[in-house]
Amino acid sequence: MPRLILRDFTYLNRDLVQRFLGQLEEGLTQDAQTTTTRGGSKGAGGGVTAGPMTGRVDLRKTAGHEVSQTVSQTPASEFARLHRLMTEADGIQPLAAMDDGIWGQIQKNEVVELEVVVEVAGMAKATQFLRTAERLAPVLRAFGAADESQLDQVKMWGSALGSADNNKLPLAATLAGARRFHFFSELDVSHLLIDADAMDGEMTLLGMVQRKFAPTEQFAIPGGFPGIEMVPRAQRRKLVRGAKPEGDAAGVVGPIVVKGPGGIITPIALYR
């Protein structure tokens, strides 16, 4: 591992970082006091003769001052400390590439570091699209790029989807080094460090394994298919089996199903 790692965070759950740090360090250090001594010296030197012995006398006086400063912890510095402590304790399983044998050895609650390609999942992506369209409505109207009926439809769908949990952002992730492995994570929006509509792309995901999917298992993303919980179980299973992870409306509606092998990851951080 490189001696120095700088991370560009897109998501960082400081609550989880502090909770885990408190367990590892039996407490949490908020601030640290450091003291630096700066100074110089002055004096005089000369030769001395005493019988058969000769030598040199060098008398110096040191003078200086101390500089004290308080170093406050930041979310990024806390994460770096947690990552270092866990790495030293062999508590992180880095999984850039994987096969069934490796994944089979991973246990629930283990912390893994995955190189993944993430995408906003389910109707959350459609909701973002509609919110953007609503913000642009005055411009579209001014330039005649959309008529009133189209704008009314955007507003109607925006209202229909407004009941979704706006505090959570569902993500579907594919392991970059082995694309057959799929994962699901639900982000706490309050810990996002970039706009939600920029959360697509290749990133590193550090998180805790909450659940593992068998190769034949399919997991319906919560909120990915509004109203699906009202459908009888038999019909719901048919809908899930027929849904593609990419979705037929890729680009507007994100993945609504995650297929095994893979699992659900409780996200601690995402970074580039």
C-alpha positions in Angstrom: 0.0 0.0 0.0 1.3 3.5 -0.8 2.8 5.4 2.1 0.6 8.4 1.4 -3.0 8.3 0.3 -5.1 11.3 -0.5 -8.8 10.8 -1.1 -11.4 12.8 -2.9 -14.6 12.0 -0.9 -18.0 11.9 -2.5 -19.7 10.5 0.6 -18.5 10.2 4.1 -20.6 9.1 7.0 -18.9 10.8 9.9 -21.3 9.3 12.5 -20.2 5.8 11.6 -16.5 6.8 11.4 -16.7 8.2 15.0 -18.6 5.2 16.2 -16.0 2.8 15.0 -13.1 5.0 16.1 -14.6 5.1 19.6 -14.6 1.3 19.7 -11.0 1.0 18.5 -9.5 3.7 20.7 -11.8 3.3 23.7 -12.8 6.9 23.2 -12.7 9.7 20.7 -10.0 12.3 20.3 -11.5 15.6 19.2 -8.5 17.9 19.3 -4.7 17.5 19.8 -2.3 20.0 21.3 1.1 20.3 19.6 4.2 22.3 20.8 7.1 23.3 18.6 10.3 24.8 20.0 12.1 27.3 17.8 15.4 28.9 18.8 19.0 29.7 18.1 22.3 30.0 20.0 25.0 32.5 20.6 28.3 32.5 22.4 32.1 32.7 22.1 35.0 30.3 21.7 38.8 30.5 22.2 41.9 28.5 22.7 43.3 27.6 26.1 46.8 26.4 27.1 47.5 24.7 30.4 50.9 23.1 30.6 51.2 20.2 28.2 47.4 20.3 27.5 45.9 22.4 24.8 42.2 22.6 23.8 39.3 24.8 22.9 36.6 26.2 25.0 33.1 26.8 23.3 30.5 28.4 25.5 27.1 28.8 24.1 23.7 30.0 25.4 20.5 28.7 23.9 17.6 31.1 23.5 14.2 30.3 21.8 10.5 30.3 22.0 7.7 27.7 21.9 4.8 27.7 19.5 1.6 25.9 20.6 -1.3 25.1 18.4 -4.5 23.1 18.6 -5.2 20.7 15.8 -8.9 20.0 15.3 -10.0 16.7 13.8 -11.9 16.9 10.5 -14.1 14.1 9.0 -11.3 13.3 6.5 -8.6 13.1 9.2 -10.8 10.9 11.4 -11.4 8.6 8.4 -7.7 8.4 7.6 -7.1 7.4 11.3 -9.8 4.8 11.2 -8.5 3.4 7.9 -5.0 3.2 9.2 -6.0 1.5 12.5 -8.1 -1.0 10.7 -5.5 -1.7 8.1 -2.8 -2.3 10.8 -5.2 -4.7 12.5 -5.9 -6.5 9.2 -9.6 -5.4 9.6 -10.2 -4.3 6.0 -10.6 -6.7 3.1 -9.6 -5.0 -0.2 -11.5 -6.5 -3.1 -10.4 -5.0 -6.4 -11.1 -8.3 -8.1 -13.0 -11.3 -6.9 -14.3 -14.8 -7.6 -16.9 -17.0 -5.9 -14.3 -18.5 -3.7 -13.1 -15.2 -2.3 -16.6 -13.8 -1.8 -17.7 -17.0 -0.1 -15.1 -16.4 2.6 -16.4 -12.9 3.4 -18.5 -12.9 6.6 -21.4 -10.6 7.6 -20.2 -7.4 9.3 -16.7 -7.6 7.7 -15.4 -4.3 6.4 -14.6 -4.4 2.7 -13.0 -1.9 0.3 -14.5 -2.4 -3.2 -13.5 -0.8 -6.5 -16.9 -0.3 -8.0 -18.9 1.5 -10.7 -21.9 3.0 -9.0 -25.2 4.3 -10.4 -28.1 6.0 -8.7 -30.8 3.3 -8.5 -34.5 3.0 -8.9 -36.9 6.0 -9.2 -34.5 8.2 -7.3 -32.8 8.8 -10.7 -36.1 9.7 -12.3 -36.9 12.0 -9.4 -33.6 13.8 -9.9 -34.5 14.1 -13.6 -37.9 15.6 -12.9 -36.5 18.1 -10.3 -34.0 19.3 -12.9 -36.8 19.6 -15.5 -38.9 21.6 -13.0 -36.0 24.0 -12.3 -35.5 24.5 -16.1 -39.3 24.9 -16.8 -39.1 28.8 -17.0 -36.2 28.5 -19.5 -38.0 25.8 -21.6 -41.2 27.9 -21.6 -39.3 31.0 -22.6 -37.6 29.4 -25.6 -40.6 27.3 -26.6 -38.7 24.1 -26.0 -41.7 22.5 -24.2 -45.4 23.2 -24.3 -47.6 23.7 -21.3 -49.0 20.2 -21.4 -45.5 18.7 -21.2 -44.6 21.0 -18.3 -47.8 20.0 -16.5 -46.9 16.3 -16.9 -43.4 17.0 -15.4 -45.0 18.8 -12.5 -47.6 16.0 -12.0 -44.9 13.2 -12.0 -42.7 15.3 -9.7 -45.6 15.5 -7.2 -46.4 11.8 -7.5 -42.8 10.9 -6.7 -42.4 13.6 -4.0 -43.5 11.1 -1.4 -40.3 9.1 -1.7 -37.8 9.1 1.1 -35.6 12.1 0.1 -33.2 11.4 3.0 -31.9 8.2 1.3 -30.1 7.8 -2.0 -30.1 4.2 -3.3 -27.0 3.1 -5.3 -26.4 0.0 -7.4 -22.7 -0.9 -7.7 -20.9 -3.3 -9.9 -17.4 -4.6 -9.0 -15.0 -3.0 -11.5 -12.7 -6.0 -11.7 -15.5 -8.6 -11.9 -18.7 -7.2 -13.4 -20.8 -10.2 -12.4 -20.8 -9.1 -8.8 -23.5 -6.6 -7.9 -24.0 -4.6 -4.7 -26.6 -2.3 -3.2 -26.0 0.6 -0.8 -28.3 3.2 0.6 -26.6 6.6 1.3 -27.7 9.0 4.0 -28.2 12.2 1.9 -26.9 14.4 4.8 -23.5 12.9 4.4 -23.2 13.5 0.6 -20.3 15.7 -0.3 -21.3 16.2 -4.0 -24.7 16.6 -5.7 -26.7 13.5 -5.8 -26.9 13.6 -9.6 -23.1 13.4 -9.8 -23.0 10.1 -7.9 -22.5 8.0 -11.0 -19.1 6.6 -12.0 -16.1 4.6 -10.8 -15.3 5.0 -7.1 -13.9 3.1 -4.1 -16.6 1.9 -1.6 -15.6 1.2 2.0 -18.4 -0.4 3.9 -19.7 -3.2 6.1 -21.2 -6.4 4.6 -24.8 -6.5 5.8 -26.1 -9.3 3.6 -24.9 -11.6 0.9 -26.8 -12.6 -2.3 -26.5 -16.1 -3.8 -25.7 -16.3 -7.5 -29.3 -17.0 -8.4 -30.9 -14.4 -6.0 -32.5 -11.1 -7.1 -33.0 -8.2 -4.8 -35.6 -5.5 -5.5 -34.2 -2.1 -4.6 -36.4 -0.3 -2.0 -38.4 2.4 -3.7 -37.1 1.3 -7.1 -40.6 0.3 -8.2 -43.2 2.5 -6.5 -46.2 0.6 -5.3 -44.6 -2.8 -5.8 -45.3 -3.7 -2.2 -49.0 -3.5 -3.0 -48.7 -6.2 -5.6 -49.5 -9.8 -4.5 -46.3 -11.8 -3.8 -46.6 -14.2 -6.7 -47.0 -11.4 -9.2 -44.3 -9.3 -7.5 -41.9 -12.2 -8.0 -42.7 -12.3 -11.7 -42.1 -8.6 -12.0 -38.8 -8.8 -10.3 -37.7 -11.8 -12.4 -38.5 -9.9 -15.5 -36.7 -6.7 -14.6 -33.3 -6.0 -15.9 -30.6 -4.5 -13.6 -30.0 -1.8 -16.2 -33.7 -1.1 -16.7 -35.5 -0.5 -20.0 -35.3 3.3 -19.5 -31.6 3.4 -18.7 -30.5 7.0 -18.1 -33.8 8.1 -16.6 -34.8 5.3 -14.4 -31.8 3.6 -12.6 -31.5 -0.1 -11.8 -34.5 -1.5 -9.9 -33.1 -5.0 -9.3 -29.7 -6.2 -8.0 -28.7 -9.7 -9.1 -26.4 -12.0 -7.2 -23.7 -12.8 -6.6 -23.1 -9.8 -4.4 -24.7 -8.2 -1.4 -25.9 -5.2 0.6 -23.2 -3.0 1.9 -23.6 -0.4 4.7 -21.6 2.5 3.3 -19.0 4.2 5.4 -17.4 6.2 2.6 -17.1 6.6 -1.2 -14.1 8.3 -2.7 -12.0 8.6 -5.8 
